[in-house]
Amino acid sequence: MLSYVKFLISLDKRRIKIDNKFLFIRSMKIVQISTFVNGGAGIAAFRLHSSLMRQPDIESEFIQKTYIPNKKYAEDNHIHTAPIGHSYLLRARKKFNLHSEHFQWNKLRSKPRNYEVATFATTSFRLEELPLVKDADIIHLHWVAEFINYPTFFKNIKQPIVWTLHDMNPFMGLFHYEEDEIRNNDIWNYINKKVLEQKIKAIHRHNNVHIVSPSLWMKERAKKSEALGKYPHEVIPHGIDLSQYPKLNKQHSKSELGINNSLKTIVFVASSTDNYRKGFDLLNDNINHIHYERINDVAKLNTIYSAGDITVIPSREEAFNLVMIESFANGTPVLSFSTGGMAEHVKTGVTGILEYNTNSASLGDDIGDFLNNKYNFDHNIIRQYAFDNFSDKLQTEKYIQLYKKILDK
């Protein structure tokens, strides 16, 4: 019997289709879009980008908003700072403070601020016009508040979109957290609804959107939303390069930080102790402490986690927390309220202590139990949990699988 090979059926710039299966002939071009390269969401997005850059079949570029003075660092790490829209009208409006952001900020300033963050759906940026975006195979959105212009972005993007959620703002109106929306319902209800309607209308102009949540909790919230509910959903936890968090000797770490006593050490990490959502007021009780300003050195941060006997995350609302991953990487247990995605990984007696009552009294009781040796944590088990669930390698593999599945359709 004559055997034969089915010939080329279709050809594009990146792949060929033979016998109804795609074979990749060049790297996939993925453009990551994040308002910032720093902050919790920006760091998580950039970690994924950095890991993708090391893959042989991926070209990853990172577009963000803020100016980076170290041009070589930006170049080496494929970081691009986006300009505002190219039209003369947009540039003139920006120059004379007649742009949409200016009016929105003034509107927010007209009322007392009783929320962490509030953002609108329109900006002066037109990221969909950038050649880098137009040439991509997949557009990967992260935390994009005050960066993408919803009405024009989703209308003009032709490629598939992957959208990793870092908070609930993509499927909410002005606000990013439920408690903020509830607290401000009387003041901002009308505008909040208008912003949400604007987002829903804009997003639904694009049919090829894939939602990724870092936790099952976030996935369920997004699936129930009018803005994102109709799209396919995945759960991929954030990852970190665990090689940057080597296991250190606890006593040596304490000594290095000047903690020369026989007492147990509690660690609290947040971008600001004034952030109500992060719950530092529930933990603070005039206890002796060492305060560190912003730490950009991973090795120093790793030493702090290693010196800790437990990391306390008293957040009132938390979709997912990078501090939890970093603490686990060092084998340090986590004490957390059962908010958002925390309950999926903080297992009482195994990886930490999970508290179901969000108040300082319950938190204090849990700390007391820990100090009185109620729990005996195995630091090797905790560290292994980080390797099994949060390695950047595992996260990257899952995203590449998702990218290929999307492009295979």
SULMOFEN-V535442 format. One record per residue. N is the residue number from 1. NEAR is the number of other C-alpha atoms within 10 Angstrom. Layout:
n,near
N,NEAR
N,NEAR
//
This chain:
n,near
1,3
2,3
3,4
4,6
5,7
6,8
7,9
8,11
9,11
10,11
11,12
12,8
13,9
14,14
15,18
16,18
17,16
18,15
19,11
20,12
21,12
22,17
23,12
24,14
25,13
26,14
27,15
28,21
29,19
30,25
31,23
32,24
33,28
34,24
35,21
36,23
37,22
38,14
39,10
40,17
41,24
42,19
43,16
44,19
45,26
46,22
47,19
48,21
49,22
50,18
51,19
52,23
53,17
54,11
55,14
56,10
57,15
58,16
59,19
60,25
61,23
62,23
63,21
64,22
65,19
66,14
67,13
68,14
69,8
70,8
71,12
72,11
73,11
74,15
75,10
76,8
77,16
78,16
79,21
80,19
81,15
82,19
83,16
84,17
85,19
86,14
87,10
88,9
89,12
90,18
91,17
92,12
93,14
94,17
95,10
96,9
97,12
98,14
99,18
100,16
101,18
102,15
103,12
104,17
105,13
106,10
107,10
108,13
109,10
110,9
111,10
112,9
113,11
114,11
115,18
116,13
117,12
118,21
119,19
120,25
121,25
122,23
123,23
124,22
125,20
126,22
127,25
128,20
129,16
130,13
131,9
132,16
133,22
134,17
135,13
136,20
137,21
138,23
139,23
140,24
141,21
142,24
143,25
144,23
145,21
146,18
147,23
148,23
149,22
150,22
151,18
152,19
153,20
154,22
155,15
156,15
157,19
158,18
159,18
160,19
161,23
162,23
163,21
164,24
165,24
166,26
167,21
168,18
169,21
170,26
171,24
172,23
173,25
174,24
175,26
176,21
177,20
178,13
179,15
180,17
181,21
182,13
183,12
184,16
185,13
186,9
187,12
188,17
189,14
190,10
191,14
192,21
193,14
194,15
195,18
196,22
197,17
198,18
199,25
200,21
201,15
202,19
203,20
204,17
205,15
206,17
207,13
208,15
209,22
210,20
211,22
212,24
213,25
214,21
215,23
216,17
217,18
218,21
219,21
220,13
221,15
222,24
223,17
224,12
225,15
226,15
227,21
228,21
229,16
230,16
231,14
232,12
233,20
234,17
235,16
236,20
237,22
238,26
239,25
240,24
241,17
242,19
243,10
244,12
245,20
246,14
247,18
248,15
249,11
250,18
251,16
252,15
253,19
254,19
255,12
256,13
257,14
258,10
259,16
260,11
261,10
262,7
263,9
264,12
265,17
266,18
267,19
268,18
269,19
270,17
271,12
272,11
273,14
274,11
275,14
276,15
277,18
278,20
279,20
280,22
281,15
282,18
283,18
284,12
285,10
286,6
287,7
288,7
289,10
290,9
291,7
292,8
293,7
294,9
295,10
296,8
297,8
298,12
299,13
300,13
301,16
302,21
303,22
304,24
305,32
306,28
307,26
308,24
309,21
310,26
311,25
312,25
313,23
314,25
315,23
316,19
317,20
318,20
319,21
320,27
321,19
322,19
323,18
324,24
325,26
326,25
327,28
328,31
329,31
330,27
331,27
332,28
333,29
334,29
335,25
336,26
337,25
338,22
339,21
340,19
341,21
342,24
343,19
344,14
345,21
346,23
347,16
348,17
349,14
350,18
351,25
352,25
353,25
354,22
355,20
356,13
357,12
358,18
359,16
360,17
361,12
362,15
363,23
364,14
365,12
366,18
367,19
368,12
369,13
370,18
371,16
372,9
373,10
374,12
375,14
376,10
377,19
378,14
379,19
380,14
381,15
382,23
383,23
384,15
385,19
386,23
387,20
388,10
389,16
390,23
391,20
392,22
393,16
394,17
395,19
396,21
397,14
398,15
399,17
400,16
401,10
402,16
403,20
404,13
405,10
406,16
407,14
408,13
409,7
//
